[in-house]
């Protein structure tokens, strides 16, 4: 008997187009973690896959969310406002099980989760590889989005992320887990003292510890 059933796929019509949710449901779920991809990739990202594989056995159903632009096969993400529209349209499906929903995402998806958390009634926010600023442009800070989430927030950030290293983040009401040597996609160099599996374990362990503290 397995702990969870994987790959239950739902399509949702939103005002931004058709979105898709791939559910990895826990058999006795207490939370839903909904995570979306970034502006340059999809739900095949290593961190999203690791969370979907690891969390359901611990009572957290994981919903991997594909924004309409991605479902339509486009290569470039639309403007932030359009991403927010798509996320809002998906939310009722995420909330339908009647459980607290953690809004999450990686990179651009993390920004969406932060911007809409209070409005949608998210239980908390998981920000994977939050793009604090464009590479080499620290003056273009997006810290306001992170600090304005208004709900318990966990940032998981690679130690070598060019979009913002952990030490660059401002003080605020959030927690931060550093993935040593990780880049924006949490890839670690072959010569690093931690390997890729260990880096992913830092992510899943950190998220599990945080979700257990949410109550």
Secondary structure as UniProt FT lines:
FT   STRAND          4..14
FT   TURN            15..16
FT   STRAND          17..26
FT   TURN            27..28
FT   STRAND          31..36
FT   TURN            43..44
FT   HELIX           46..54
FT   HELIX           56..58
FT   STRAND          60..66
FT   HELIX           68..71
FT   TURN            72..73
FT   HELIX           80..95
FT   TURN            96..97
FT   STRAND          100..106
FT   HELIX           108..120
FT   STRAND          124..128
FT   TURN            135..136
FT   TURN            138..139
FT   HELIX           143..147
FT   STRAND          152..158
FT   TURN            159..160
FT   TURN            162..163
FT   HELIX           166..168
FT   STRAND          175..179
FT   TURN            180..181
FT   TURN            184..185
FT   TURN            190..191
FT   HELIX           196..214
//
